[in-house]
Amino acid sequence: MKISVELTLTPLQDNFEEPIINFIKKLRASGITVLENPLSTQVYGEYDTVMELLTKEIKEAFELIDNGLLQMKIVKSDRSNYEPNF
């Protein structure tokens, strides 16, 4: 089953850039489809592959920050080719 996941990692601390950059780089290096914009990161792929990756990388990201928030939305379909039609 294909899924699309939107992630927003928000470290609640002064030094927030490095943990976010590290998290995104690890997602990029995984080989799954990753798209980014200034507000969030989207990942696309097979459910088991994506969720296994996210479980590992979210835990590592949380271990590198003192306090943080992660917002995640999951859609059951691959929306990586979405283009607005308006």
PDB file with SEQRES, HELIX, SHEET and CRYST1 records, atoms N, CA, C and O in Angstrom:
SEQRES   1 A   86  MET LYS ILE SER VAL GLU LEU THR LEU THR PRO LEU GLN          
SEQRES   2 A   86  ASP ASN PHE GLU GLU PRO ILE ILE ASN PHE ILE LYS LYS          
SEQRES   3 A   86  LEU ARG ALA SER GLY ILE THR VAL LEU GLU ASN PRO LEU          
SEQRES   4 A   86  SER THR GLN VAL TYR GLY GLU TYR ASP THR VAL MET GLU          
SEQRES   5 A   86  LEU LEU THR LYS GLU ILE LYS GLU ALA PHE GLU LEU ILE          
SEQRES   6 A   86  ASP ASN GLY LEU LEU GLN MET LYS ILE VAL LYS SER ASP          
SEQRES   7 A   86  ARG SER ASN TYR GLU PRO ASN PHE                              
HELIX    1 AA1 GLU A   17  ALA A   29  1                                  13    
HELIX    2 AA2 TYR A   47  GLU A   63  1                                  17    
SHEET    1 AA1 4 THR A  33  GLU A  36  0                                        
SHEET    2 AA1 4 THR A  41  GLU A  46 -1                                        
SHEET    3 AA1 4 LYS A   2  PRO A  11 -1                                        
SHEET    4 AA1 4 GLY A  68  VAL A  75 -1                                        
CRYST1    1.000    1.000    1.000  90.00  90.00  90.00 P 1           1          
ATOM      1  N   MET A   1       0.850  -1.177   0.000  1.00  0.00           N  
ATOM      2  CA  MET A   1       0.000   0.000   0.000  1.00  0.00           C  
ATOM      3  C   MET A   1       0.891   1.233   0.000  1.00  0.00           C  
ATOM      4  O   MET A   1       1.814   1.341   0.807  1.00  0.00           O  
ATOM      5  N   LYS A   2       0.614   2.148  -0.896  1.00  0.00           N  
ATOM      6  CA  LYS A   2       1.365   3.402  -0.988  1.00  0.00           C  
ATOM      7  C   LYS A   2       0.791   4.438  -0.032  1.00  0.00           C  
ATOM      8  O   LYS A   2      -0.422   4.514   0.170  1.00  0.00           O  
ATOM      9  N   ILE A   3       1.690   5.242   0.559  1.00  0.00           N  
ATOM     10  CA  ILE A   3       1.255   6.338   1.424  1.00  0.00           C  
ATOM     11  C   ILE A   3       2.053   7.599   1.113  1.00  0.00           C  
ATOM     12  O   ILE A   3       3.136   7.551   0.529  1.00  0.00           O  
ATOM     13  N   SER A   4       1.483   8.721   1.522  1.00  0.00           N  
ATOM     14  CA  SER A   4       2.138  10.022   1.479  1.00  0.00           C  
ATOM     15  C   SER A   4       2.105  10.558   2.895  1.00  0.00           C  
ATOM     16  O   SER A   4       1.070  10.507   3.560  1.00  0.00           O  
ATOM     17  N   VAL A   5       3.244  11.078   3.364  1.00  0.00           N  
ATOM     18  CA  VAL A   5       3.334  11.579   4.739  1.00  0.00           C  
ATOM     19  C   VAL A   5       3.899  12.992   4.708  1.00  0.00           C  
ATOM     20  O   VAL A   5       4.930  13.252   4.087  1.00  0.00           O  
ATOM     21  N   GLU A   6       3.205  13.898   5.390  1.00  0.00           N  
ATOM     22  CA  GLU A   6       3.711  15.258   5.554  1.00  0.00           C  
ATOM     23  C   GLU A   6       4.216  15.406   6.978  1.00  0.00           C  
ATOM     24  O   GLU A   6       3.511  15.083   7.934  1.00  0.00           O  
ATOM     25  N   LEU A   7       5.448  15.900   7.113  1.00  0.00           N  
ATOM     26  CA  LEU A   7       6.090  16.030   8.415  1.00  0.00           C  
ATOM     27  C   LEU A   7       6.513  17.465   8.660  1.00  0.00           C  
ATOM     28  O   LEU A   7       7.023  18.140   7.766  1.00  0.00           O  
ATOM     29  N   THR A   8       6.293  17.920   9.884  1.00  0.00           N  
ATOM     30  CA  THR A   8       6.830  19.202  10.318  1.00  0.00           C  
ATOM     31  C   THR A   8       7.492  18.981  11.669  1.00  0.00           C  
ATOM     32  O   THR A   8       6.815  18.762  12.674  1.00  0.00           O  
ATOM     33  N   LEU A   9       8.826  19.039  11.689  1.00  0.00           N  
ATOM     34  CA  LEU A   9       9.595  18.888  12.923  1.00  0.00           C  
ATOM     35  C   LEU A   9       9.891  20.270  13.473  1.00  0.00           C  
ATOM     36  O   LEU A   9      10.454  21.116  12.778  1.00  0.00           O  
ATOM     37  N   THR A  10       9.512  20.498  14.720  1.00  0.00           N  
ATOM     38  CA  THR A  10       9.712  21.798  15.355  1.00  0.00           C  
ATOM     39  C   THR A  10      10.432  21.619  16.680  1.00  0.00           C  
ATOM     40  O   THR A  10       9.787  21.372  17.699  1.00  0.00           O  
ATOM     41  N   PRO A  11      11.755  21.738  16.690  1.00  0.00           N  
ATOM     42  CA  PRO A  11      12.459  21.723  17.973  1.00  0.00           C  
ATOM     43  C   PRO A  11      12.083  22.980  18.760  1.00  0.00           C  
ATOM     44  O   PRO A  11      12.106  24.080  18.206  1.00  0.00           O  
ATOM     45  N   LEU A  12      11.747  22.836  20.013  1.00  0.00           N  
ATOM     46  CA  LEU A  12      11.351  23.965  20.859  1.00  0.00           C  
ATOM     47  C   LEU A  12      12.551  24.418  21.679  1.00  0.00           C  
ATOM     48  O   LEU A  12      12.589  24.301  22.904  1.00  0.00           O  
ATOM     49  N   GLN A  13      13.531  24.943  20.941  1.00  0.00           N  
ATOM     50  CA  GLN A  13      14.774  25.380  21.569  1.00  0.00           C  
ATOM     51  C   GLN A  13      15.449  26.386  20.649  1.00  0.00           C  
ATOM     52  O   GLN A  13      15.049  26.543  19.495  1.00  0.00           O  
ATOM     53  N   ASP A  14      16.461  27.062  21.151  1.00  0.00           N  
ATOM     54  CA  ASP A  14      17.145  28.088  20.365  1.00  0.00           C  
ATOM     55  C   ASP A  14      17.901  27.523  19.175  1.00  0.00           C  
ATOM     56  O   ASP A  14      17.789  28.062  18.074  1.00  0.00           O  
ATOM     57  N   ASN A  15      18.656  26.472  19.357  1.00  0.00           N  
ATOM     58  CA  ASN A  15      19.449  25.888  18.270  1.00  0.00           C  
ATOM     59  C   ASN A  15      18.602  24.853  17.535  1.00  0.00           C  
ATOM     60  O   ASN A  15      18.723  23.652  17.777  1.00  0.00           O  
ATOM     61  N   PHE A  16      17.751  25.330  16.640  1.00  0.00           N  
ATOM     62  CA  PHE A  16      16.785  24.434  16.006  1.00  0.00           C  
ATOM     63  C   PHE A  16      17.161  24.007  14.587  1.00  0.00           C  
ATOM     64  O   PHE A  16      16.643  23.002  14.101  1.00  0.00           O  
ATOM     65  N   GLU A  17      18.050  24.743  13.908  1.00  0.00           N  
ATOM     66  CA  GLU A  17      18.320  24.444  12.499  1.00  0.00           C  
ATOM     67  C   GLU A  17      19.038  23.112  12.290  1.00  0.00           C  
ATOM     68  O   GLU A  17      18.640  22.329  11.427  1.00  0.00           O  
ATOM     69  N   GLU A  18      20.068  22.850  13.048  1.00  0.00           N  
ATOM     70  CA  GLU A  18      20.855  21.631  12.846  1.00  0.00           C  
ATOM     71  C   GLU A  18      20.034  20.348  12.991  1.00  0.00           C  
ATOM     72  O   GLU A  18      20.165  19.461  12.147  1.00  0.00           O  
ATOM     73  N   PRO A  19      19.188  20.209  14.029  1.00  0.00           N  
ATOM     74  CA  PRO A  19      18.381  18.986  14.123  1.00  0.00           C  
ATOM     75  C   PRO A  19      17.427  18.807  12.935  1.00  0.00           C  
ATOM     76  O   PRO A  19      17.203  17.680  12.492  1.00  0.00           O  
ATOM     77  N   ILE A  20      16.870  19.893  12.423  1.00  0.00           N  
ATOM     78  CA  ILE A  20      15.957  19.798  11.281  1.00  0.00           C  
ATOM     79  C   ILE A  20      16.736  19.384  10.029  1.00  0.00           C  
ATOM     80  O   ILE A  20      16.301  18.500   9.292  1.00  0.00           O  
ATOM     81  N   ILE A  21      17.870  20.015   9.795  1.00  0.00           N  
ATOM     82  CA  ILE A  21      18.684  19.684   8.623  1.00  0.00           C  
ATOM     83  C   ILE A  21      19.142  18.230   8.679  1.00  0.00           C  
ATOM     84  O   ILE A  21      19.093  17.525   7.671  1.00  0.00           O  
ATOM     85  N   ASN A  22      19.580  17.786   9.830  1.00  0.00           N  
ATOM     86  CA  ASN A  22      20.009  16.397  10.008  1.00  0.00           C  
ATOM     87  C   ASN A  22      18.867  15.427   9.708  1.00  0.00           C  
ATOM     88  O   ASN A  22      19.073  14.422   9.027  1.00  0.00           O  
ATOM     89  N   PHE A  23      17.686  15.714  10.201  1.00  0.00           N  
ATOM     90  CA  PHE A  23      16.510  14.870   9.987  1.00  0.00           C  
ATOM     91  C   PHE A  23      16.201  14.768   8.488  1.00  0.00           C  
ATOM     92  O   PHE A  23      15.981  13.671   7.975  1.00  0.00           O  
ATOM     93  N   ILE A  24      16.183  15.896   7.794  1.00  0.00           N  
ATOM     94  CA  ILE A  24      15.874  15.899   6.369  1.00  0.00           C  
ATOM     95  C   ILE A  24      16.954  15.169   5.569  1.00  0.00           C  
ATOM     96  O   ILE A  24      16.635  14.423   4.643  1.00  0.00           O  
ATOM     97  N   LYS A  25      18.210  15.372   5.909  1.00  0.00           N  
ATOM     98  CA  LYS A  25      19.293  14.678   5.203  1.00  0.00           C  
ATOM     99  C   LYS A  25      19.185  13.167   5.344  1.00  0.00           C  
ATOM    100  O   LYS A  25      19.439  12.433   4.389  1.00  0.00           O  
ATOM    101  N   LYS A  26      18.813  12.704   6.518  1.00  0.00           N  
ATOM    102  CA  LYS A  26      18.651  11.258   6.723  1.00  0.00           C  
ATOM    103  C   LYS A  26      17.490  10.717   5.893  1.00  0.00           C  
ATOM    104  O   LYS A  26      17.580   9.622   5.338  1.00  0.00           O  
ATOM    105  N   LEU A  27      16.402  11.481   5.807  1.00  0.00           N  
ATOM    106  CA  LEU A  27      15.284  11.049   4.967  1.00  0.00           C  
ATOM    107  C   LEU A  27      15.710  10.992   3.507  1.00  0.00           C  
ATOM    108  O   LEU A  27      15.393  10.029   2.808  1.00  0.00           O  
ATOM    109  N   ARG A  28      16.426  12.015   3.034  1.00  0.00           N  
ATOM    110  CA  ARG A  28      16.910  12.043   1.648  1.00  0.00           C  
ATOM    111  C   ARG A  28      17.793  10.837   1.342  1.00  0.00           C  
ATOM    112  O   ARG A  28      17.680  10.237   0.273  1.00  0.00           O  
ATOM    113  N   ALA A  29      18.662  10.484   2.271  1.00  0.00           N  
ATOM    114  CA  ALA A  29      19.623   9.402   2.056  1.00  0.00           C  
ATOM    115  C   ALA A  29      18.967   8.022   2.046  1.00  0.00           C  
ATOM    116  O   ALA A  29      19.611   7.040   1.677  1.00  0.00           O  
ATOM    117  N   SER A  30      17.720   7.933   2.437  1.00  0.00           N  
ATOM    118  CA  SER A  30      17.049   6.639   2.560  1.00  0.00           C  
ATOM    119  C   SER A  30      16.668   6.014   1.224  1.00  0.00           C  
ATOM    120  O   SER A  30      16.457   4.804   1.144  1.00  0.00           O  
ATOM    121  N   GLY A  31      16.578   6.823   0.183  1.00  0.00           N  
ATOM    122  CA  GLY A  31      16.179   6.296  -1.115  1.00  0.00           C  
ATOM    123  C   GLY A  31      14.693   6.406  -1.406  1.00  0.00           C  
ATOM    124  O   GLY A  31      14.268   6.143  -2.531  1.00  0.00           O  
ATOM    125  N   ILE A  32      13.887   6.791  -0.412  1.00  0.00           N  
ATOM    126  CA  ILE A  32      12.467   7.000  -0.693  1.00  0.00           C  
ATOM    127  C   ILE A  32      12.285   8.391  -1.292  1.00  0.00           C  
ATOM    128  O   ILE A  32      13.187   9.226  -1.217  1.00  0.00           O  
ATOM    129  N   THR A  33      11.124   8.638  -1.886  1.00  0.00           N  
ATOM    130  CA  THR A  33      10.843   9.937  -2.487  1.00  0.00           C  
ATOM    131  C   THR A  33      10.614  10.963  -1.389  1.00  0.00           C  
ATOM    132  O   THR A  33       9.759  10.772  -0.524  1.00  0.00           O  
ATOM    133  N   VAL A  34      11.382  12.058  -1.420  1.00  0.00           N  
ATOM    134  CA  VAL A  34      11.288  13.127  -0.427  1.00  0.00           C  
ATOM    135  C   VAL A  34      11.155  14.451  -1.162  1.00  0.00           C  
ATOM    136  O   VAL A  34      11.972  14.771  -2.025  1.00  0.00           O  
ATOM    137  N   LEU A  35      10.124  15.223  -0.822  1.00  0.00           N  
ATOM    138  CA  LEU A  35       9.940  16.568  -1.351  1.00  0.00           C  
ATOM    139  C   LEU A  35       9.887  17.526  -0.179  1.00  0.00           C  
ATOM    140  O   LEU A  35       9.346  17.196   0.877  1.00  0.00           O  
ATOM    141  N   GLU A  36      10.446  18.712  -0.363  1.00  0.00           N  
ATOM    142  CA  GLU A  36      10.506  19.674   0.733  1.00  0.00           C  
ATOM    143  C   GLU A  36       9.970  21.025   0.293  1.00  0.00           C  
ATOM    144  O   GLU A  36      10.027  21.388  -0.882  1.00  0.00           O  
ATOM    145  N   ASN A  37       9.451  21.756   1.260  1.00  0.00           N  
ATOM    146  CA  ASN A  37       9.115  23.160   1.070  1.00  0.00           C  
ATOM    147  C   ASN A  37       9.475  23.858   2.385  1.00  0.00           C  
ATOM    148  O   ASN A  37       9.875  23.184   3.334  1.00  0.00           O  
ATOM    149  N   PRO A  38       9.346  25.167   2.468  1.00  0.00           N  
ATOM    150  CA  PRO A  38       9.778  25.862   3.689  1.00  0.00           C  
ATOM    151  C   PRO A  38       9.014  25.467   4.961  1.00  0.00           C  
ATOM    152  O   PRO A  38       9.509  25.695   6.065  1.00  0.00           O  
ATOM    153  N   LEU A  39       7.840  24.891   4.825  1.00  0.00           N  
ATOM    154  CA  LEU A  39       7.024  24.595   6.002  1.00  0.00           C  
ATOM    155  C   LEU A  39       6.975  23.130   6.396  1.00  0.00           C  
ATOM    156  O   LEU A  39       6.661  22.809   7.542  1.00  0.00           O  
ATOM    157  N   SER A  40       7.284  22.224   5.451  1.00  0.00           N  
ATOM    158  CA  SER A  40       7.182  20.808   5.777  1.00  0.00           C  
ATOM    159  C   SER A  40       8.001  19.972   4.808  1.00  0.00           C  
ATOM    160  O   SER A  40       8.534  20.470   3.817  1.00  0.00           O  
ATOM    161  N   THR A  41       8.083  18.694   5.122  1.00  0.00           N  
ATOM    162  CA  THR A  41       8.755  17.713   4.287  1.00  0.00           C  
ATOM    163  C   THR A  41       7.752  16.605   4.011  1.00  0.00           C  
ATOM    164  O   THR A  41       7.051  16.150   4.915  1.00  0.00           O  
ATOM    165  N   GLN A  42       7.688  16.178   2.770  1.00  0.00           N  
ATOM    166  CA  GLN A  42       6.781  15.086   2.404  1.00  0.00           C  
ATOM    167  C   GLN A  42       7.607  13.881   1.982  1.00  0.00           C  
ATOM    168  O   GLN A  42       8.614  14.017   1.287  1.00  0.00           O  
ATOM    169  N   VAL A  43       7.171  12.701   2.410  1.00  0.00           N  
ATOM    170  CA  VAL A  43       7.805  11.452   1.998  1.00  0.00           C  
ATOM    171  C   VAL A  43       6.730  10.543   1.416  1.00  0.00           C  
ATOM    172  O   VAL A  43       5.578  10.554   1.847  1.00  0.00           O  
ATOM    173  N   TYR A  44       7.140   9.755   0.421  1.00  0.00           N  
ATOM    174  CA  TYR A  44       6.194   8.920  -0.324  1.00  0.00           C  
ATOM    175  C   TYR A  44       6.791   7.539  -0.515  1.00  0.00           C  
ATOM    176  O   TYR A  44       7.989   7.398  -0.761  1.00  0.00           O  
ATOM    177  N   GLY A  45       5.953   6.523  -0.401  1.00  0.00           N  
ATOM    178  CA  GLY A  45       6.431   5.168  -0.643  1.00  0.00           C  
ATOM    179  C   GLY A  45       5.504   4.130  -0.066  1.00  0.00           C  
ATOM    180  O   GLY A  45       4.363   4.413   0.301  1.00  0.00           O  
ATOM    181  N   GLU A  46       6.026   2.904   0.007  1.00  0.00           N  
ATOM    182  CA  GLU A  46       5.279   1.789   0.573  1.00  0.00           C  
ATOM    183  C   GLU A  46       5.128   1.981   2.083  1.00  0.00           C  
ATOM    184  O   GLU A  46       6.069   2.391   2.763  1.00  0.00           O  
ATOM    185  N   TYR A  47       3.952   1.686   2.590  1.00  0.00           N  
ATOM    186  CA  TYR A  47       3.628   1.917   4.001  1.00  0.00           C  
ATOM    187  C   TYR A  47       4.713   1.369   4.935  1.00  0.00           C  
ATOM    188  O   TYR A  47       5.259   2.108   5.755  1.00  0.00           O  
ATOM    189  N   ASP A  48       5.025   0.075   4.811  1.00  0.00           N  
ATOM    190  CA  ASP A  48       5.972  -0.543   5.748  1.00  0.00           C  
ATOM    191  C   ASP A  48       7.348   0.106   5.671  1.00  0.00           C  
ATOM    192  O   ASP A  48       7.987   0.325   6.700  1.00  0.00           O  
ATOM    193  N   THR A  49       7.803   0.412   4.475  1.00  0.00           N  
ATOM    194  CA  THR A  49       9.119   1.034   4.293  1.00  0.00           C  
ATOM    195  C   THR A  49       9.158   2.428   4.907  1.00  0.00           C  
ATOM    196  O   THR A  49      10.086   2.766   5.642  1.00  0.00           O  
ATOM    197  N   VAL A  50       8.151   3.229   4.601  1.00  0.00           N  
ATOM    198  CA  VAL A  50       8.105   4.602   5.106  1.00  0.00           C  
ATOM    199  C   VAL A  50       7.973   4.624   6.619  1.00  0.00           C  
ATOM    200  O   VAL A  50       8.693   5.366   7.289  1.00  0.00           O  
ATOM    201  N   MET A  51       7.075   3.833   7.165  1.00  0.00           N  
ATOM    202  CA  MET A  51       6.850   3.867   8.608  1.00  0.00           C  
ATOM    203  C   MET A  51       8.046   3.329   9.389  1.00  0.00           C  
ATOM    204  O   MET A  51       8.351   3.829  10.472  1.00  0.00           O  
ATOM    205  N   GLU A  52       8.725   2.317   8.854  1.00  0.00           N  
ATOM    206  CA  GLU A  52       9.937   1.806   9.507  1.00  0.00           C  
ATOM    207  C   GLU A  52      11.016   2.898   9.533  1.00  0.00           C  
ATOM    208  O   GLU A  52      11.669   3.110  10.554  1.00  0.00           O  
ATOM    209  N   LEU A  53      11.192   3.578   8.411  1.00  0.00           N  
ATOM    210  CA  LEU A  53      12.158   4.666   8.334  1.00  0.00           C  
ATOM    211  C   LEU A  53      11.795   5.786   9.306  1.00  0.00           C  
ATOM    212  O   LEU A  53      12.650   6.259  10.056  1.00  0.00           O  
ATOM    213  N   LEU A  54      10.543   6.208   9.296  1.00  0.00           N  
ATOM    214  CA  LEU A  54      10.124   7.318  10.153  1.00  0.00           C  
ATOM    215  C   LEU A  54      10.264   6.970  11.629  1.00  0.00           C  
ATOM    216  O   LEU A  54      10.677   7.814  12.424  1.00  0.00           O  
ATOM    217  N   THR A  55       9.932   5.760  12.000  1.00  0.00           N  
ATOM    218  CA  THR A  55      10.077   5.344  13.396  1.00  0.00           C  
ATOM    219  C   THR A  55      11.527   5.524  13.851  1.00  0.00           C  
ATOM    220  O   THR A  55      11.784   6.073  14.922  1.00  0.00           O  
ATOM    221  N   LYS A  56      12.460   5.063  13.038  1.00  0.00           N  
ATOM    222  CA  LYS A  56      13.885   5.164  13.369  1.00  0.00           C  
ATOM    223  C   LYS A  56      14.356   6.618  13.390  1.00  0.00           C  
ATOM    224  O   LYS A  56      15.002   7.048  14.346  1.00  0.00           O  
ATOM    225  N   GLU A  57      14.034   7.375  12.339  1.00  0.00           N  
ATOM    226  CA  GLU A  57      14.566   8.734  12.219  1.00  0.00           C  
ATOM    227  C   GLU A  57      13.911   9.722  13.183  1.00  0.00           C  
ATOM    228  O   GLU A  57      14.572  10.650  13.650  1.00  0.00           O  
ATOM    229  N   ILE A  58      12.640   9.542  13.484  1.00  0.00           N  
ATOM    230  CA  ILE A  58      11.990  10.412  14.469  1.00  0.00           C  
ATOM    231  C   ILE A  58      12.607  10.189  15.849  1.00  0.00           C  
ATOM    232  O   ILE A  58      12.866  11.143  16.583  1.00  0.00           O  
ATOM    233  N   LYS A  59      12.837   8.936  16.191  1.00  0.00           N  
ATOM    234  CA  LYS A  59      13.460   8.646  17.485  1.00  0.00           C  
ATOM    235  C   LYS A  59      14.838   9.296  17.566  1.00  0.00           C  
ATOM    236  O   LYS A  59      15.170   9.919  18.575  1.00  0.00           O  
ATOM    237  N   GLU A  60      15.640   9.157  16.516  1.00  0.00           N  
ATOM    238  CA  GLU A  60      16.974   9.766  16.518  1.00  0.00           C  
ATOM    239  C   GLU A  60      16.892  11.287  16.603  1.00  0.00           C  
ATOM    240  O   GLU A  60      17.677  11.911  17.318  1.00  0.00           O  
ATOM    241  N   ALA A  61      15.945  11.889  15.877  1.00  0.00           N  
ATOM    242  CA  ALA A  61      15.786  13.353  15.917  1.00  0.00           C  
ATOM    243  C   ALA A  61      15.400  13.806  17.320  1.00  0.00           C  
ATOM    244  O   ALA A  61      15.926  14.804  17.814  1.00  0.00           O  
ATOM    245  N   PHE A  62      14.492  13.087  17.963  1.00  0.00           N  
ATOM    246  CA  PHE A  62      14.069  13.456  19.314  1.00  0.00           C  
ATOM    247  C   PHE A  62      15.204  13.293  20.331  1.00  0.00           C  
ATOM    248  O   PHE A  62      15.271  14.033  21.312  1.00  0.00           O  
ATOM    249  N   GLU A  63      16.088  12.328  20.096  1.00  0.00           N  
ATOM    250  CA  GLU A  63      17.223  12.149  21.005  1.00  0.00           C  
ATOM    251  C   GLU A  63      18.221  13.303  20.908  1.00  0.00           C  
ATOM    252  O   GLU A  63      18.989  13.535  21.842  1.00  0.00           O  
ATOM    253  N   LEU A  64      18.216  14.033  19.780  1.00  0.00           N  
ATOM    254  CA  LEU A  64      19.165  15.122  19.573  1.00  0.00           C  
ATOM    255  C   LEU A  64      18.633  16.489  20.018  1.00  0.00           C  
ATOM    256  O   LEU A  64      19.363  17.480  19.971  1.00  0.00           O  
ATOM    257  N   ILE A  65      17.380  16.549  20.446  1.00  0.00           N  
ATOM    258  CA  ILE A  65      16.811  17.823  20.892  1.00  0.00           C  
ATOM    259  C   ILE A  65      16.319  17.695  22.326  1.00  0.00           C  
ATOM    260  O   ILE A  65      16.002  16.602  22.796  1.00  0.00           O  
ATOM    261  N   ASP A  66      16.261  18.841  23.017  1.00  0.00           N  
ATOM    262  CA  ASP A  66      15.776  18.834  24.398  1.00  0.00           C  
ATOM    263  C   ASP A  66      14.256  18.744  24.440  1.00  0.00           C  
ATOM    264  O   ASP A  66      13.692  17.959  25.202  1.00  0.00           O  
ATOM    265  N   ASN A  67      13.600  19.555  23.613  1.00  0.00           N  
ATOM    266  CA  ASN A  67      12.139  19.586  23.546  1.00  0.00           C  
ATOM    267  C   ASN A  67      11.756  19.764  22.091  1.00  0.00           C  
ATOM    268  O   ASN A  67      12.428  20.478  21.346  1.00  0.00           O  
ATOM    269  N   GLY A  68      10.678  19.115  21.688  1.00  0.00           N  
ATOM    270  CA  GLY A  68      10.290  19.256  20.291  1.00  0.00           C  
ATOM    271  C   GLY A  68       8.883  18.760  20.019  1.00  0.00           C  
ATOM    272  O   GLY A  68       8.244  18.109  20.844  1.00  0.00           O  
ATOM    273  N   LEU A  69       8.443  19.094  18.841  1.00  0.00           N  
ATOM    274  CA  LEU A  69       7.105  18.756  18.382  1.00  0.00           C  
ATOM    275  C   LEU A  69       7.225  18.230  16.962  1.00  0.00           C  
ATOM    276  O   LEU A  69       7.954  18.804  16.151  1.00  0.00           O  
ATOM    277  N   LEU A  70       6.525  17.151  16.648  1.00  0.00           N  
ATOM    278  CA  LEU A  70       6.483  16.643  15.284  1.00  0.00           C  
ATOM    279  C   LEU A  70       5.021  16.498  14.883  1.00  0.00           C  
ATOM    280  O   LEU A  70       4.252  15.787  15.530  1.00  0.00           O  
ATOM    281  N   GLN A  71       4.656  17.173  13.824  1.00  0.00           N  
ATOM    282  CA  GLN A  71       3.306  17.029  13.272  1.00  0.00           C  
ATOM    283  C   GLN A  71       3.416  16.125  12.058  1.00  0.00           C  
ATOM    284  O   GLN A  71       4.314  16.282  11.230  1.00  0.00           O  
ATOM    285  N   MET A  72       2.480  15.162  11.958  1.00  0.00           N  
ATOM    286  CA  MET A  72       2.532  14.209  10.860  1.00  0.00           C  
ATOM    287  C   MET A  72       1.123  13.957  10.331  1.00  0.00           C  
ATOM    288  O   MET A  72       0.189  13.711  11.095  1.00  0.00           O  
ATOM    289  N   LYS A  73       0.992  14.025   9.000  1.00  0.00           N  
ATOM    290  CA  LYS A  73      -0.262  13.697   8.329  1.00  0.00           C  
ATOM    291  C   LYS A  73       0.034  12.549   7.378  1.00  0.00           C  
ATOM    292  O   LYS A  73       1.039  12.571   6.667  1.00  0.00           O  
ATOM    293  N   ILE A  74      -0.839  11.545   7.362  1.00  0.00           N  
ATOM    294  CA  ILE A  74      -0.651  10.387   6.493  1.00  0.00           C  
ATOM    295  C   ILE A  74      -1.862  10.257   5.581  1.00  0.00           C  
ATOM    296  O   ILE A  74      -3.005  10.285   6.037  1.00  0.00           O  
ATOM    297  N   VAL A  75      -1.596  10.114   4.289  1.00  0.00           N  
ATOM    298  CA  VAL A  75      -2.647   9.907   3.293  1.00  0.00           C  
ATOM    299  C   VAL A  75      -2.422   8.543   2.663  1.00  0.00           C  
ATOM    300  O   VAL A  75      -1.296   8.195   2.310  1.00  0.00           O  
ATOM    301  N   LYS A  76      -3.481   7.780   2.524  1.00  0.00           N  
ATOM    302  CA  LYS A  76      -3.366   6.454   1.912  1.00  0.00           C  
ATOM    303  C   LYS A  76      -3.431   6.586   0.390  1.00  0.00           C  
ATOM    304  O   LYS A  76      -4.467   6.325  -0.222  1.00  0.00           O  
ATOM    305  N   SER A  77      -2.338   6.986  -0.198  1.00  0.00           N  
ATOM    306  CA  SER A  77      -2.132   7.037  -1.649  1.00  0.00           C  
ATOM    307  C   SER A  77      -0.818   7.761  -1.890  1.00  0.00           C  
ATOM    308  O   SER A  77      -0.319   8.470  -1.017  1.00  0.00           O  
ATOM    309  N   ASP A  78      -0.267   7.579  -3.066  1.00  0.00           N  
ATOM    310  CA  ASP A  78       0.959   8.275  -3.431  1.00  0.00           C  
ATOM    311  C   ASP A  78       0.570   9.575  -4.117  1.00  0.00           C  
ATOM    312  O   ASP A  78       0.090   9.565  -5.251  1.00  0.00           O  
ATOM    313  N   ARG A  79       0.774  10.688  -3.435  1.00  0.00           N  
ATOM    314  CA  ARG A  79       0.399  12.014  -3.952  1.00  0.00           C  
ATOM    315  C   ARG A  79       1.614  12.784  -4.459  1.00  0.00           C  
ATOM    316  O   ARG A  79       1.550  14.003  -4.611  1.00  0.00           O  
ATOM    317  N   SER A  80       2.717  12.090  -4.722  1.00  0.00           N  
ATOM    318  CA  SER A  80       3.952  12.762  -5.109  1.00  0.00           C  
ATOM    319  C   SER A  80       3.858  13.472  -6.457  1.00  0.00           C  
ATOM    320  O   SER A  80       4.636  14.388  -6.720  1.00  0.00           O  
ATOM    321  N   ASN A  81       2.939  13.076  -7.300  1.00  0.00           N  
ATOM    322  CA  ASN A  81       2.787  13.707  -8.613  1.00  0.00           C  
ATOM    323  C   ASN A  81       1.631  14.700  -8.650  1.00  0.00           C  
ATOM    324  O   ASN A  81       1.200  15.103  -9.730  1.00  0.00           O  
ATOM    325  N   TYR A  82       1.128  15.094  -7.499  1.00  0.00           N  
ATOM    326  CA  TYR A  82      -0.013  16.019  -7.441  1.00  0.00           C  
ATOM    327  C   TYR A  82       0.324  17.366  -8.079  1.00  0.00           C  
ATOM    328  O   TYR A  82       1.368  17.958  -7.804  1.00  0.00           O  
ATOM    329  N   GLU A  83      -0.563  17.824  -8.918  1.00  0.00           N  
ATOM    330  CA  GLU A  83      -0.469  19.172  -9.489  1.00  0.00           C  
ATOM    331  C   GLU A  83      -1.860  19.786  -9.423  1.00  0.00           C  
ATOM    332  O   GLU A  83      -2.832  19.151  -9.831  1.00  0.00           O  
ATOM    333  N   PRO A  84      -1.972  21.016  -8.915  1.00  0.00           N  
ATOM    334  CA  PRO A  84      -3.285  21.651  -8.848  1.00  0.00           C  
ATOM    335  C   PRO A  84      -3.849  21.858 -10.264  1.00  0.00           C  
ATOM    336  O   PRO A  84      -3.104  22.115 -11.210  1.00  0.00           O  
ATOM    337  N   ASN A  85      -5.153  21.744 -10.383  1.00  0.00           N  
ATOM    338  CA  ASN A  85      -5.788  21.927 -11.694  1.00  0.00           C  
ATOM    339  C   ASN A  85      -6.643  23.191 -11.732  1.00  0.00           C  
ATOM    340  O   ASN A  85      -7.670  23.226 -12.409  1.00  0.00           O  
ATOM    341  N   PHE A  86      -6.230  24.207 -11.022  1.00  0.00           N  
ATOM    342  CA  PHE A  86      -6.967  25.473 -11.029  1.00  0.00           C  
ATOM    343  C   PHE A  86      -6.051  26.617 -11.352  1.00  0.00           C  
ATOM    344  O   PHE A  86      -6.491  27.765 -11.404  1.00  0.00           O  
TER     345      PHE A  86                                                      
END                                                                             
